[in-house]
Structures are given as structure tokens and as C-alpha cells.
Amino acid sequence: MDSEQNDSTSFSSSEPKLCVNGCGFFGTAATMNLCSKCYHNLRITEEKAASAKAVTSSSSSSRISDRGETTEFSEPPMPRMTRCLSCNKKVGLMGFKCKCGSTFCGVHRYPENHECEFDFKGEGRDAIAKANQVVKAEKVERM
């Protein structure tokens, strides 16, 4: 009877094991025997390391000139804060991009309000022409 109790209390291979980091929670084989929190932290540190490696490799890449000197590439400039082309109001993320290529605020977002020079009618004509191909029958020979 003692052997039956020992068998029921012993760990089987399907039961979870404690976290490898020793935090006291249970880990699974799918998460490399880590608990969910430790696994999440591990993934974040791996992603940060990968992104830092990518940034350092792109920013520190150098080119050898004809005379054997190395020149550093300059970092790209920071994106400019966007403003409405009509009233010069800061629009940030809420700016509306028009087909003419400019950014506008909520008041000037419509083409009528910012004197847009884009040819909307021409674009519409072109879209209709592409969608509806001209179908012509061959000429019938008369007898």
C-alpha cells in the first residue's frame, strides 16, 4: 500500500517543472523550462540585443575611399514636425496627406479649402479608361 502512495506522489514527466531561473513558478518545455514572466523578459532582451546590433552595424558601417581612408556615413536626419501647408498649424500624427503631396490640418484637408492643384477629374478619367477597355469588333467585309 505504501508503494501505491509513493507512485501517486512522485512527479511524472507530464507535470510541470520549476522555472530554470529559480523564481519559484512553474515552467514548461515550450518556454525552455522558464515561467511565462521569465520567458517574456528573455524574449525582450533578445529583441533589444538584435535591434541594437542592427543599429550599430548600420550606423558604424564605413566605406573605404580610393586613397584608403575610411569615412563614416552620417545618420539620417530626424523627421521634421509636420505642419499644415495653408495655416502652418502643427498637425503631428493627425495630419491629412493630400494627393497633391502636402499635409494639412482638419480645416484645410479638403481640396477646396487648400487650393489643391491635383487633377482629380483627370485621375478619374484615367481610372475609368483602365477599368473599361474599348471593345471594337472587326470590320465586316461587304459583298
C-alpha positions as CSV (number, residue, x, y, z in Angstrom):
1,M,0.0,0.0,0.0
2,D,2.9,2.3,0.7
3,S,4.2,1.8,-2.9
4,E,0.9,2.9,-4.3
5,Q,1.1,6.2,-2.3
6,N,4.6,6.8,-3.4
7,D,3.7,6.3,-7.0
8,S,0.9,8.8,-6.9
9,T,3.0,11.5,-5.2
10,S,6.1,11.1,-7.4
11,F,6.5,13.5,-10.3
12,S,5.6,12.2,-13.7
13,S,7.1,13.6,-16.9
14,S,3.8,15.3,-17.8
15,E,3.8,17.5,-14.7
16,P,5.4,21.0,-14.9
17,K,8.9,21.6,-13.6
18,L,10.1,24.7,-11.6
19,C,11.4,27.6,-13.6
20,V,15.1,27.3,-14.5
21,N,15.7,30.9,-13.2
22,G,14.6,29.8,-9.7
23,C,11.8,32.3,-9.3
24,G,9.5,29.7,-7.8
25,F,7.0,29.5,-10.6
26,F,6.5,26.6,-13.0
27,G,8.0,26.4,-16.4
28,T,7.1,24.4,-19.5
29,A,9.2,22.7,-22.2
30,A,7.6,25.1,-24.8
31,T,9.2,28.1,-23.0
32,M,12.6,26.4,-22.4
33,N,11.6,25.4,-18.8
34,L,11.0,29.1,-17.9
35,C,7.9,30.6,-16.4
36,S,5.9,33.0,-18.5
37,K,7.4,36.1,-16.9
38,C,11.0,35.0,-17.2
39,Y,10.4,33.8,-20.8
40,H,8.8,37.2,-21.7
41,N,11.8,39.0,-20.2
42,L,14.2,36.8,-22.1
43,R,12.5,37.5,-25.4
44,I,12.5,41.2,-24.8
45,T,16.3,41.2,-24.0
46,E,16.9,39.2,-27.2
47,E,14.9,41.6,-29.3
48,K,16.7,44.6,-27.8
49,A,20.1,43.0,-28.4
50,A,19.1,42.2,-32.0
51,S,17.9,45.7,-32.7
52,A,20.9,47.3,-31.0
53,K,23.2,45.1,-33.2
54,A,21.3,46.1,-36.3
55,V,21.6,49.8,-35.4
56,T,25.2,49.6,-34.6
57,S,26.0,47.7,-37.7
58,S,24.2,50.2,-39.9
59,S,25.4,53.4,-38.2
60,S,29.0,52.3,-37.8
61,S,29.4,51.0,-41.3
62,S,32.2,52.7,-43.1
63,R,33.4,53.0,-46.6
64,I,36.9,52.9,-47.8
65,S,37.7,55.7,-50.2
66,D,40.1,55.5,-53.2
67,R,43.0,56.7,-51.0
68,G,42.4,54.0,-48.3
69,E,40.7,56.4,-45.8
70,T,37.6,55.3,-44.0
71,T,34.7,57.7,-43.9
72,E,31.7,57.3,-41.6
73,F,28.2,57.6,-43.0
74,S,26.1,60.3,-41.3
75,E,22.9,59.3,-39.5
76,P,19.7,60.2,-41.3
77,P,18.1,63.5,-40.1
78,M,15.2,63.3,-37.6
79,P,11.8,63.6,-39.2
80,R,10.5,67.2,-39.2
81,M,7.4,68.0,-37.3
82,T,4.6,68.3,-39.8
83,R,2.6,71.5,-40.2
84,C,-0.4,72.4,-42.3
85,L,0.7,73.9,-45.6
86,S,-2.1,76.5,-45.5
87,C,-2.2,77.8,-41.9
88,N,1.2,76.5,-40.6
89,K,-0.6,74.8,-37.7
90,K,1.2,71.8,-36.1
91,V,-0.6,68.7,-37.1
92,G,1.6,65.9,-35.8
93,L,0.1,62.5,-36.2
94,M,-3.3,63.9,-37.1
95,G,-2.3,65.5,-40.3
96,F,-4.1,64.7,-43.5
97,K,-2.0,63.8,-46.5
98,C,-3.5,65.1,-49.8
99,K,-3.0,63.6,-53.2
100,C,-1.0,66.7,-54.1
101,G,1.6,65.5,-51.6
102,S,1.2,68.1,-48.9
103,T,0.0,67.7,-45.3
104,F,-3.0,69.7,-43.9
105,C,-4.9,70.2,-40.7
106,G,-8.5,69.2,-40.2
107,V,-9.8,72.5,-41.5
108,H,-7.8,72.5,-44.7
109,R,-7.9,68.8,-45.5
110,Y,-10.4,69.1,-48.4
111,P,-9.1,70.1,-51.8
112,E,-11.5,73.1,-52.0
113,N,-10.1,74.5,-48.7
114,H,-6.4,74.5,-49.6
115,E,-6.5,75.3,-53.3
116,C,-5.3,71.9,-54.4
117,E,-3.6,71.7,-57.8
118,F,-4.1,67.9,-58.2
119,D,-6.2,66.9,-61.3
120,F,-8.9,64.8,-59.7
121,K,-11.0,64.7,-62.9
122,G,-8.1,63.5,-65.0
123,E,-7.3,60.8,-62.5
124,G,-11.0,59.7,-62.6
125,R,-11.0,59.6,-66.4
126,D,-7.8,57.5,-66.4
127,A,-9.3,55.1,-63.8
128,I,-12.5,54.7,-65.9
129,A,-10.5,54.2,-69.1
130,K,-8.4,51.5,-67.4
131,A,-11.4,49.7,-65.9
132,N,-13.5,49.8,-69.2
133,Q,-11.4,48.7,-72.1
134,V,-12.6,49.7,-75.5
135,V,-14.1,46.8,-77.4
136,K,-14.2,47.1,-81.1
137,A,-15.4,44.5,-83.5
138,E,-13.5,43.8,-86.7
139,K,-15.0,45.4,-89.8
140,V,-17.3,43.2,-91.7
141,E,-16.5,42.9,-95.4
142,R,-19.4,43.8,-97.6
143,M,-20.2,41.7,-100.6
